[in-house]
Amino acid sequence: MNLSRLALKNKLNAAYHTVCLRRKNHSANSCIWHLRHHWMCEREALLTQLKQGSFCFSPSVIRKTYSGDTLECFEAKDAVVLTLVANLLKKHVRKHLCFDGFHLKGKGGIKGALRCTSRNLKKHRFVVKTDIASYYASIGHPKLLSLLTNLCVPQYLIDLIQKHLCRGVVRDGVYLPETQRSIPR
């Protein structure tokens, strides 16, 4: 990793605190409590693995909720590293993203979309609303990695993303190897 050990340590601590906050109401059996109890040792091990490029993601676990939806769960350490990757990735891709979507927080939601549509009806004859089903599941891994390379994302981040994409999953107690498609949301 190109970051200094101190800079990486600070960013890793920030990612850790974000994950702790997200998982503060998890059950007593959740792996977050082990990570919190042993954070100082775990952090040093993670720093070393990240600097050496030897960090490996654990398989995620697919669980069904009471409502019947499926939920993909990551180990707490993996969640910290993924949060770190997301935070580092933001500065590289932010300038290439569009933030005009009404689905984004603070953009008005459906009411904002309707107001914008009614304002522009005189200028345009047609209106299109899209919602792509299984959008993330349809993105091929080679295509994603190619896009990241074209955006000049540092290789160490691309390597971590590729390791995450290849981690495999456990569904109903059965290990399933990775596929070449599907990005967890």
C-alpha positions as CSV (number, residue, x, y, z in Angstrom):
1,M,0.0,0.0,0.0
2,N,1.3,3.4,-0.9
3,L,0.1,5.1,2.3
4,S,2.4,5.6,5.2
5,R,1.8,3.3,8.2
6,L,0.6,6.2,10.3
7,A,-1.9,7.5,7.6
8,L,-3.1,3.9,7.1
9,K,-3.5,3.4,10.8
10,N,-5.6,6.6,11.1
11,K,-7.8,5.6,8.1
12,L,-8.2,2.1,9.5
13,N,-9.2,3.5,12.9
14,A,-11.9,5.7,11.2
15,A,-13.2,2.6,9.2
16,Y,-13.2,0.6,12.4
17,H,-15.3,3.2,14.3
18,T,-17.7,3.4,11.4
19,V,-18.2,-0.4,11.4
20,C,-18.6,-0.4,15.2
21,L,-21.3,2.3,15.0
22,R,-23.1,0.4,12.3
23,R,-23.0,-2.8,14.3
24,K,-23.6,-1.4,17.8
25,N,-27.0,-3.3,18.1
26,H,-25.7,-6.7,16.9
27,S,-26.2,-9.7,19.0
28,A,-23.7,-10.8,21.7
29,N,-22.6,-13.6,19.3
30,S,-21.6,-11.2,16.6
31,C,-18.0,-11.1,15.5
32,I,-17.9,-7.4,16.0
33,W,-17.5,-7.9,19.8
34,H,-14.4,-10.0,19.4
35,L,-12.9,-7.5,17.1
36,R,-13.7,-4.6,19.5
37,H,-12.2,-6.5,22.5
38,H,-9.0,-7.4,20.5
39,W,-8.8,-4.3,18.3
40,M,-5.3,-3.2,19.2
41,C,-3.8,-6.6,18.2
42,E,-6.1,-7.0,15.3
43,R,-5.3,-3.5,14.0
44,E,-1.6,-4.2,14.0
45,A,-2.1,-7.5,12.1
46,L,-4.4,-5.8,9.6
47,L,-1.9,-3.0,9.1
48,T,0.9,-5.5,8.4
49,Q,-1.3,-7.5,6.0
50,L,-2.5,-4.5,4.1
51,K,1.0,-3.0,3.8
52,Q,2.3,-6.4,2.5
53,G,-0.7,-7.0,0.2
54,S,-1.4,-10.3,2.0
55,F,-4.9,-9.6,3.4
56,C,-7.5,-12.2,2.4
57,F,-11.2,-11.8,2.8
58,S,-13.3,-14.5,4.5
59,P,-16.3,-15.9,2.6
60,S,-19.4,-14.0,3.2
61,V,-22.5,-15.7,4.6
62,I,-25.9,-15.4,2.9
63,R,-28.8,-15.4,5.4
64,K,-32.5,-15.2,5.0
65,T,-34.4,-12.6,7.0
66,Y,-37.7,-13.2,8.7
67,S,-39.4,-11.4,5.8
68,G,-37.8,-13.8,3.3
69,D,-35.2,-11.4,1.9
70,T,-31.6,-12.5,1.6
71,L,-28.8,-10.7,3.3
72,E,-25.1,-11.0,2.7
73,C,-23.1,-10.7,5.9
74,F,-19.4,-10.0,6.2
75,E,-16.9,-10.7,9.0
76,A,-16.2,-7.6,11.1
77,K,-12.6,-7.4,9.9
78,D,-13.7,-7.7,6.3
79,A,-16.3,-4.9,6.9
80,V,-13.5,-2.7,8.3
81,V,-11.3,-3.3,5.3
82,L,-14.2,-2.8,2.9
83,T,-15.1,0.5,4.6
84,L,-11.4,1.5,4.3
85,V,-11.4,0.7,0.6
86,A,-14.7,2.6,0.1
87,N,-13.3,5.7,1.9
88,L,-10.0,5.6,-0.1
89,L,-11.9,4.9,-3.4
90,K,-14.1,7.9,-3.0
91,K,-11.4,10.5,-3.7
92,H,-10.4,8.7,-6.9
93,V,-13.9,8.2,-8.4
94,R,-16.0,11.1,-7.0
95,K,-15.2,13.4,-9.9
96,H,-16.5,10.8,-12.4
97,L,-19.8,10.3,-10.6
98,C,-23.1,12.0,-11.2
99,F,-25.0,13.1,-8.1
100,D,-28.2,14.3,-9.8
101,G,-30.3,11.1,-9.0
102,F,-33.4,11.8,-7.0
103,H,-32.9,8.6,-5.1
104,L,-29.9,10.1,-3.3
105,K,-30.3,11.5,0.2
106,G,-31.2,15.2,0.2
107,K,-32.2,15.2,-3.6
108,G,-36.0,15.3,-3.1
109,G,-37.0,11.7,-3.6
110,I,-40.2,11.0,-5.7
111,K,-41.6,14.5,-5.0
112,G,-38.4,16.1,-6.3
113,A,-38.5,14.0,-9.4
114,L,-42.1,14.9,-10.1
115,R,-41.4,18.7,-9.5
116,C,-38.4,18.5,-12.0
117,T,-40.5,16.6,-14.5
118,S,-43.4,19.1,-14.4
119,R,-40.9,22.0,-14.8
120,N,-39.4,20.4,-17.9
121,L,-42.5,19.1,-19.6
122,K,-42.7,22.2,-21.9
123,K,-39.2,21.6,-23.2
124,H,-39.4,17.9,-23.7
125,R,-42.0,15.6,-25.2
126,F,-41.0,12.4,-23.5
127,V,-40.2,11.3,-19.9
128,V,-38.3,8.1,-19.1
129,K,-38.2,6.5,-15.6
130,T,-35.7,3.7,-15.2
131,D,-35.0,1.1,-12.6
132,I,-32.6,-1.6,-13.6
133,A,-33.4,-4.9,-11.8
134,S,-30.3,-6.7,-10.5
135,Y,-28.0,-3.9,-11.6
136,Y,-25.1,-4.8,-9.4
137,A,-25.5,-8.5,-10.1
138,S,-25.1,-7.9,-13.8
139,I,-21.7,-6.2,-13.7
140,G,-18.9,-8.5,-14.8
141,H,-15.8,-8.5,-12.7
142,P,-13.3,-8.0,-15.5
143,K,-15.4,-5.0,-16.8
144,L,-15.4,-3.5,-13.3
145,L,-11.7,-3.9,-12.8
146,S,-11.0,-2.5,-16.2
147,L,-13.1,0.6,-15.4
148,L,-11.2,1.1,-12.1
149,T,-7.9,0.9,-14.0
150,N,-9.2,3.5,-16.5
151,L,-10.1,5.8,-13.6
152,C,-6.5,5.7,-12.4
153,V,-7.4,4.0,-9.1
154,P,-4.2,2.8,-7.4
155,Q,-3.3,-0.8,-8.0
156,Y,-3.4,-1.7,-4.2
157,L,-7.1,-0.7,-4.1
158,I,-7.8,-2.7,-7.3
159,D,-6.0,-5.7,-5.8
160,L,-8.2,-5.5,-2.6
161,I,-11.4,-5.2,-4.7
162,Q,-10.4,-8.1,-6.8
163,K,-9.7,-10.2,-3.6
164,H,-13.1,-9.2,-2.3
165,L,-14.8,-10.2,-5.6
166,C,-13.1,-13.6,-5.5
167,R,-13.9,-14.4,-1.8
168,G,-16.7,-16.9,-2.3
169,V,-19.9,-17.2,-0.2
170,V,-21.6,-19.6,2.2
171,R,-25.2,-20.3,1.5
172,D,-27.2,-22.8,3.6
173,G,-23.9,-24.1,5.0
174,V,-22.5,-24.8,1.6
175,Y,-19.4,-23.0,0.3
176,L,-19.9,-21.6,-3.2
177,P,-16.9,-20.3,-5.1
178,E,-17.0,-16.8,-6.7
179,T,-18.6,-16.2,-10.0
180,Q,-17.5,-13.6,-12.6
181,R,-20.5,-11.5,-12.0
182,S,-22.3,-10.0,-9.1
183,I,-21.2,-7.2,-6.8
184,P,-22.6,-7.1,-3.3
185,R,-24.4,-3.9,-2.4
